[in-house]
Amino acid sequence: MSPRTLRIRELARKELSQLLRDPRTRVLIFIAPIIQLLLFGYAVRTDIPNTSFYVVDQDRTTESRALVDAFTTTGYFRLVGTSDRSTDLVRALDEGSAIVGLEIPPGFARDVRDRSDPTVQLLVDGSQSNTATVALGYATRIVGAFGRGGGGPPPAGIDVRTRAWFNASLESRIYNVPGVIALLILLTCLTLTALAIVREREFGTLDQLLVTPLRPGEFLLGKTLPVVAIALVDLAIISLIAVFWFGIPFRGSVLVLLPAALLFIVTGIALGLLISSISQTQQEAFMTMFLLLLPSIILSGFFYPISSMPQVFQWLTLVNPVRHFLTIVRAVFLRGENFVSLWIPITALAVIGAATMATALWRLGRTGDAA
């Protein structure tokens, strides 16, 4: 074994031992990602079940009751009250006891039977805009499906049959959990790497390392290789939980996911090193890390579609590595895509990683010269 390899191995062993020796760090590395995945998997949902639902039925016929049943049997709506007066519906919305209201006018059954465009009124509580938008979408689809064939013979003409590919039940969890994997890997890389150089500087051991035979490249390899290994272990753990606990389909190949994950991990490590190079204390590095993390999540397309953002922010997402790795993870998990179809996000990730690492090395070189 060459002296260079021996130096890198011993530094990596020392760094790994230091990371795993502290019980709090072990919890941060292995337990926290699992807890966060469970929280995101169960709590972050864009589909909204059991929305409170109030009905004013002024028709009181078999057809009007069938329409109400069409709402309640979906699981998206929970009936909290019925009446034949519009003022009761207004009161329920004002008091917050109902989010969605349905008013069925007299003559609804006759219009359904005559196929003469039956009309109902949907009211939603707009103070809860996200819930109201999703619930209104559910209600509109239910009313539309009922009107096409729920109360009489199906209309002549177009026979519409819908099917959702890759996520037949349209569960938000199937879409969200693969994205959480990217966020947790980035958080692990930033947390472990951003504090690495700063910790050595605070403890006064950075100067001692700089006067050893270790070269700058060997020093960085020794510092980052343990982080790569830990990030890959975390990737395996949370991917297995996603597949076997949450039932997320994995239709792609590990041989596609693993190289992309390595590129993303290297990019996350480079960002951490860059934060280390511009921070003087661990507290400063920690604050800078979260200052970077939040925009990375917002501009990744995890919570909000990129297409709905202003044009300038859509351009900014192009330099966000989380955006590209999210695309890769979801494509590999849900659609089973390969390198050929994912060459654009993979190439973008490689370019961003190389540019970030080069900048981090340049900054660390200046820091070492100053020291």
N, C-alpha and C positions, 0 to 999 in steps of 0.2 A: 504494500500500500504506500502510495506516494505521500511525502510530508504534507502536501497541500490537502489531499483527501483526508488525511488523518486529522489535520487541524479543523477542517469543516465538520468532520464527524464528531469530534470531541466538543466543539462549540454547540452543535445541534443537540447532542446528548445533554449537555449542561442546560441548554435552554428548555428542552422538553422536560427535564427533571424539575426545573424551577417552576414551569407552568403547572405540572401535575402535583407538585408537592403541597401547594396551598389548597386546602379544602374548598375555600370560596371560589378559587379559579376553576377547580374541577366541576363545581356546580354550574358556574357560568358557561363552561365549555360543553358539558354533556347533558345537564338537566334542564337548564334554561331554554335551549332550543326546543326540547320536547314539550315543555309547558307552553311556550309561545305558539308552537304548532297546534296544540290542542285548543288554546284560546282562539286563535285565528280560525281554526277549522270549524269550531262550534259557534263562535260569537259573530264573526264577520260574514254576514249573509245578506245578499241583496234581494233574495226572494223572501216574502213576508207572509208567513202563515198566520191564521187565526186573527185576521184584522176585524175589529169590532164593526158590526154591520146592522143598520136599522132599516126596517121596511115599512113603508106606508102603502098598504094594499087597498085601493078604492074599488077594485074590480071583484075581488073575492070569488074567483072562479078556479076551476081545475088548472087552467093554463097559467094563471097568475101564481098559484101555489107551486106549479112545476118550475116556473122561473126562479122562485125563491129557493127551491130545493137544488136547482142547478148551481146556485151560489154556494150553499152550505155544504154540499157533498164534495166540493173540490178540496176542502181543507184550508183554503186561503181565507175564508170568511167565517166569522163566528157571530151568529144571530144574537143580538142583545135586546131586541125589542121589536114589536109590531104595533101598528095602529092604522086607523083609516083617516087620520087628520094630519095635514101637512105641518101644522104648528108643532106637533110632537116631534117630528123629524128635525125641525129647526132647533128645538130645545135640546135634543140629544147631541147635535153637532156643537151647539154653543157651550154645553156643559162638559164636552169632551168625552162623553160616554160612548160615542160612536165616531168612527173616522170616515166611514162610507155610508151613504144613505141611498136607498132605492125607492122611488115613488112610481107606483103602477096606477095609471089613470083608469077611470071607468071606460068600458068598451074595449079593453085590451084583448080579451078572449075573442071578441067578434072580429077585430082587425087581424088577429093571428089566423083565424079560420078562413077569413076572406083573402088573406095574403095581401092586405092593403096597407103595408108599412106601419106595423104597430109601433107605438112610441112609449118610451119610459124615460124617466129623469134620474140621472145619477148625480149625487152631490158628494163632495169630498171635503175634508178638513184640510185646507191649504196651509195651515200653520206648521204642519209636519210634511214639508214639501216632498221629501224623498219617499216616505211611506205613501203619501197621497198619489204620487205619480205612478208608483209600482201597482198600488191597489186599483187605481183607475184603469191601468192597462189590463189587469186581470178581469175587472168587471166588464170592460168593453168587449174582450174576447168571449166571455161567457154569454153576454147578451147577443153578440153577433152569431155565435154558434147556435143559440136557442132560436133565433130568428130564421136561420137557414133550414131548420128541420125539427125544432123542439116541440112545436105545437101543431103540426099539421103535415100534409104531404110535402116532400122536399120540392123546392122550386126547380123548374126546368132550366136547362142551360148548363152553366159551368159546374162541374163536380169538383170541389176543392178538397184535397186531402193533404194534410201537412205532416211533416216528420222532421224532427231535429236530429241531425247527424252529430256523432261524437259525444253528445250529451242528451240522450233521448228524453230524460225527465226535466231537462233545463234547470238542474240544481246548481245554485251558485257555488256550493262547496266544491263541486268537481272542477269549476273554473278557478276558484280562489286558492285552494290548497297547493297546487303546483306552483303558483306564484309566491306563496309563503316560503317555499323552499329557497327561492332566490334571495329573498329578503333576509332569511336567517343565516345563510352562508355569508352574505355580505357583512352582516352584523358581527359574526364570529371573526372574520378576517380583519375587520377594522378594529374591533376591540382588542384583539391579541397583538396586532402589529403596531397600531398607533401608539401604544404605550411602551413598546419595546425599547426604542432608542432613548426616549425621554426618561424611562426608568433607570437606564444605565447612567444617564447624565445626572439625574437627581441623586443617585446613590454614590456618585463619584467613581464608578467603575468604567465609564466610557474612556477616560484618559488612560487608564491602565490597559484597556484592550487595544487602544490605538498605538501603544508603544510595544506591543507584542509582535511576533512575526506574522500575525494575521494581516492579510491584505484586505482592502475595502470589499472586494467581491466575495472573498471568503467569509468575511464578517457578516455580510448580508445573507449569504446562503445559509450560514449556520443559524442565523436568526429566523429566517423565513421557512426553511424546510420543515421544522416542527409544526408551524402553522398550517402549511399545506397538508401535512398528514392528519392533523386534527380536523381541518375543514372537510377532508374526504371522508373521515369517519362520521362526522356530523351529517354529511350528505347521505351516506348509506343509511344511517339511523332514521332520519326524518323521511327519507324516501320509502323505507320499509313501513314506517308508521302510516304514511299517506296511502300506500297500496293496501296494506292488510288491515289497518284499523278503520280508515275512512272509506275504503273501497274505491279509491281513485284508480281508474284503468291506466295501465302502463302498456301502450301499444307499440312503442318504439324499441330501440336497441340501446343497451348500456354502452355499446361501442360508439354510439353517437353522443349520448349524454355525457360520458366521462371526459372526453377531450374538451368539449365545450365548457364543462364545469371547471376543468383545470385552467382554461383561459380566464374564466371569470374569477377564480380564486386568485390567480396571479394578479389580475387587475385590482381586486380588493386589497391584496397585500401591498401593491404599489401605492394605492391611495393611502393606506395606513402609514407606509414609510414616508410619504409626502407630508402627512400630518405631523409625524414625528420630527421631521426636519425643520418645521416652522414653529414648533411648540417648545417652550422652555420647561414646562411643568406637566405632570400627568393630568392635573385638573384642566389645564389649558388644552391639552390634547383631547381629553374627553369631551369638552364643550365643542371643540372644532369638529370632532367626529359626528356629533349629533347635529351640528349646523349643516354638515354635508349630507347626513343620512336622510333627513326629512325631505329636502328637495329631490333627492334621488328617488324616493318612494313616490312622491306626488307626480313627478315627471316620468314615471316608468309605465304608466297605463294600468297599474294595479287597481287603483280605486276608480279612476276616471278614464274614459276612452281618449286616446291621444287625438283622434279626429275631431273631438269636441273642443279642444284647446285652441286659443288664439294662435295664429300662424307663427309668431315669434317663439312661442313656447314649444310648438311642434318641432321647430328647428333645434331648440335646445335639447330636446329628447334624443336627438341623434348622437350626442356626445355622452349620453347617460348609459353606462354599461348595464345597469339593471334592466333598462328597456329591452335591450337585445337578448339578455339571458332569459328574461321572462318569455319572450317570443319563442326561444329555443325550448325551454322546459315545457311549456304548454303544447308546443307542436310535437315534441317527442312523446310526452305522456298521453295526450288525448288523440292525436292524429297519426302517430307513428311515422313521422317524416324522417328523411335521411339527410346525409350531408349535402346532396345535390340540391334539394329544395330549401336547405337552410344556409346556403353559402353566404348570403348577404349578411344576416345577423352574426354569423360566425366570423366572417371577415371583419365586420365592424368591431366586434369584440376584441379581435386580435390587434387591430390598429389602435384602438383606445388603450388596451393593455400595454402595448409597446411604447406608446407616447407617454403614458403615465409613469411607467417604470423608468424611462429615460430621464424624465423630469425629476423623479424622486432620487435617482442616483446622482444627478447633477447637484441637487440641493444638499444631499447628504455629503457629497464630496466637498462642497463649500463649508458645511458644518464641521467636517473633520479637519479642514485646513484652518478654520477659525479656532478649533480646539487646540 
